[in-house]
Amino acid sequence: MDTAQILQEIKKRKLIAIVRGVKSGQIVETAGALGAGGIPCLEIAIDQTSGETVLETFRSIKLVKETFGDRIFLGAGTVLTEEQVNAAAEAGAEYMISPNTDEKVIRRTKAIGKISIPGAFTPSEAVAAYRAGADIVKLFPAGLLGPDYIKAIRGPLGHIPFTAVGGVDLTNAALFLRAGACGVSVGGNLVSLKHIAAGNFAYLTKTAQDFVKAIQDVC
């Protein structure tokens, strides 16, 4: 599946699951549970704590890619450097998501033919990210900004596709979409580390189904 098709799927599905803090030994079951619940778009966030935890993230990305192939639309999150763009792509990530706007990261992502989703908080950051080549601009933290901010920023910047990230839950996911976001990303409110540690992957599948149902009338 090429980059254009993957970007189309991200926009069509409108929901990316953020997987953060899940060890590589449980990553395949986690990805499978989310996919079974109707969420095939998965962002595995890089743990920046140490060099070893960064490498652990790349191992997780590789495991998911090797296990599911094109059945999971796989991205890397918290991508902060050009080197991490290269390593994530080599592991199998098709899109790079960052909490910030770094033009070098955006340009490197586009140079190797991957999808760029950098983070922004202000209109200036959003415009800078889009001009640098971002495919989608991630408004973060969306929970603090609220759906009204999405609506307001899309007034002058309606040509920029925005996704809402940070503080998104079952009660507000649809509100962000109705305000004009092209998608939302959900972390701890969807991917429960407590239930993963307990081996309760059925909980993840059920929660994923709940989120899909919450936004289905908007999609």
URDA-V77658 format. One record per backbone hydrogen bond with DSSP energy under -1.0 kcal/mol. NH is the residue of the N-H (numbers start at 1). CO is the residue of the C=O. E is the energy in kcal/mol with one decimal. If there is no record, write none. Layout:
BEGIN
nh=NH co=CO e=E
nh=NH co=CO e=E
END
This chain:
BEGIN
nh=6 co=2 e=-2.0
nh=7 co=3 e=-2.6
nh=8 co=4 e=-2.0
nh=9 co=5 e=-2.1
nh=10 co=6 e=-2.3
nh=11 co=7 e=-2.1
nh=12 co=8 e=-2.2
nh=13 co=9 e=-3.0
nh=14 co=10 e=-2.0
nh=16 co=184 e=-2.1
nh=17 co=41 e=-2.5
nh=18 co=186 e=-3.3
nh=19 co=43 e=-3.5
nh=26 co=23 e=-1.9
nh=30 co=26 e=-2.0
nh=31 co=27 e=-2.6
nh=32 co=28 e=-2.5
nh=33 co=29 e=-2.3
nh=34 co=30 e=-2.1
nh=35 co=31 e=-2.4
nh=36 co=32 e=-2.3
nh=37 co=33 e=-1.1
nh=38 co=35 e=-1.6
nh=39 co=34 e=-2.4
nh=42 co=73 e=-2.3
nh=43 co=17 e=-3.1
nh=44 co=75 e=-2.6
nh=45 co=19 e=-2.4
nh=46 co=77 e=-2.8
nh=54 co=50 e=-2.0
nh=55 co=51 e=-2.0
nh=56 co=52 e=-2.3
nh=57 co=53 e=-1.7
nh=58 co=54 e=-1.7
nh=59 co=55 e=-2.1
nh=60 co=56 e=-2.0
nh=61 co=57 e=-2.4
nh=62 co=58 e=-2.3
nh=63 co=59 e=-2.3
nh=64 co=60 e=-2.4
nh=65 co=61 e=-2.4
nh=66 co=62 e=-2.7
nh=67 co=63 e=-2.0
nh=68 co=64 e=-2.8
nh=69 co=65 e=-2.0
nh=71 co=68 e=-2.3
nh=72 co=69 e=-1.1
nh=73 co=40 e=-2.4
nh=75 co=42 e=-3.0
nh=76 co=95 e=-2.7
nh=77 co=44 e=-2.2
nh=79 co=97 e=-2.2
nh=85 co=81 e=-1.6
nh=86 co=82 e=-2.1
nh=87 co=83 e=-2.3
nh=88 co=84 e=-2.6
nh=89 co=85 e=-2.3
nh=90 co=86 e=-2.2
nh=91 co=87 e=-1.7
nh=92 co=88 e=-1.0
nh=93 co=88 e=-2.7
nh=94 co=74 e=-3.4
nh=96 co=115 e=-3.0
nh=97 co=76 e=-2.9
nh=98 co=117 e=-1.7
nh=106 co=102 e=-2.3
nh=107 co=103 e=-2.7
nh=108 co=104 e=-2.2
nh=109 co=105 e=-2.2
nh=110 co=106 e=-2.2
nh=111 co=107 e=-2.2
nh=112 co=108 e=-1.5
nh=113 co=110 e=-1.4
nh=114 co=109 e=-2.5
nh=115 co=94 e=-2.2
nh=117 co=96 e=-2.9
nh=119 co=100 e=-1.6
nh=120 co=138 e=-2.7
nh=126 co=122 e=-2.3
nh=127 co=123 e=-2.6
nh=128 co=124 e=-2.3
nh=129 co=125 e=-2.6
nh=130 co=126 e=-2.3
nh=131 co=127 e=-2.6
nh=132 co=128 e=-1.6
nh=134 co=129 e=-2.2
nh=135 co=116 e=-2.1
nh=136 co=116 e=-1.6
nh=137 co=161 e=-3.0
nh=138 co=118 e=-3.3
nh=139 co=163 e=-3.0
nh=140 co=120 e=-2.1
nh=142 co=165 e=-3.4
nh=143 co=166 e=-3.1
nh=144 co=141 e=-1.1
nh=145 co=141 e=-1.4
nh=146 co=142 e=-3.6
nh=149 co=146 e=-1.1
nh=150 co=146 e=-1.2
nh=151 co=147 e=-2.2
nh=152 co=148 e=-2.3
nh=153 co=149 e=-2.9
nh=154 co=150 e=-1.8
nh=155 co=152 e=-1.1
nh=157 co=153 e=-1.5
nh=160 co=157 e=-1.8
nh=163 co=137 e=-2.2
nh=164 co=183 e=-2.3
nh=165 co=139 e=-2.2
nh=173 co=169 e=-1.9
nh=176 co=172 e=-2.0
nh=177 co=173 e=-1.5
nh=178 co=174 e=-2.7
nh=179 co=175 e=-1.6
nh=180 co=177 e=-1.3
nh=181 co=176 e=-2.2
nh=182 co=162 e=-3.4
nh=184 co=14 e=-2.0
nh=185 co=164 e=-2.1
nh=186 co=16 e=-2.4
nh=190 co=187 e=-2.2
nh=191 co=187 e=-3.4
nh=192 co=190 e=-1.1
nh=196 co=192 e=-2.0
nh=197 co=193 e=-2.7
nh=198 co=194 e=-1.4
nh=199 co=196 e=-1.5
nh=200 co=195 e=-2.9
nh=201 co=199 e=-1.5
nh=205 co=201 e=-1.9
nh=206 co=202 e=-2.4
nh=207 co=203 e=-2.6
nh=208 co=204 e=-2.7
nh=209 co=205 e=-2.2
nh=210 co=206 e=-2.0
nh=211 co=207 e=-2.1
nh=212 co=208 e=-2.5
nh=213 co=209 e=-2.4
nh=214 co=210 e=-2.0
nh=215 co=211 e=-1.4
nh=218 co=215 e=-1.4
nh=219 co=215 e=-1.8
END
